[in-house]
Amino acid sequence: MEFRESRREANQKLFRMGNERLHTLVNEKVQKVDRIPFLCECADEFCDGRVELRHEEWERVAAQPSHFVMVAGHPRSEGEKVVGTLHGYDVVRKPDRHRHHGRTGPP
């Protein structure tokens, strides 16, 4: 079970890194009111879901290292709790023991 959970967490970290890169690339190229198709940050390595959020919305989630945004109902790692929603997408929080796995750069 522990291997499966560590794999799920690694998947979420990869999706977060992809979203950070996307955010950096489009930051100056789209209007602040436009929604950007960020990757779903769920635990499913084969997920191709998108969460369409504005810059500031994604930045608010990503500013919390333990928070991830995903399509509602998508797989979560053990202990994650839904702590909010944005446009019908789930915002989940990882337990404190995983806090170091979140965002690494400035929003």
MOSULWO-V494831 format. One record per backbone hydrogen bond with DSSP energy under -1.0 kcal/mol. CO is the residue of the C=O (numbers start at 1). NH is the residue of the N-H. Records with the same first field share a line. If there is no record, write none. Layout:
CO: NH, NH
//
This chain:
1: 5
2: 6
3: 7
4: 8
5: 9
6: 10
7: 11
8: 12
9: 13
10: 14
11: 15
12: 16
13: 17
14: 18
15: 19
16: 20
17: 21
18: 22
19: 23
20: 24
21: 25
22: 26
23: 27
26: 29, 30
31: 34
36: 38, 53
38: 51
44: 47
49: 40
51: 38
53: 36
54: 58
55: 59
56: 60
57: 61
58: 62
59: 63
61: 64
64: 67
66: 94
68: 92
69: 41
70: 90
71: 74
75: 43
77: 80
81: 93
84: 91
86: 89
89: 86
90: 70
91: 83, 84
92: 68
93: 81
95: 98
96: 99
98: 101
99: 102
//
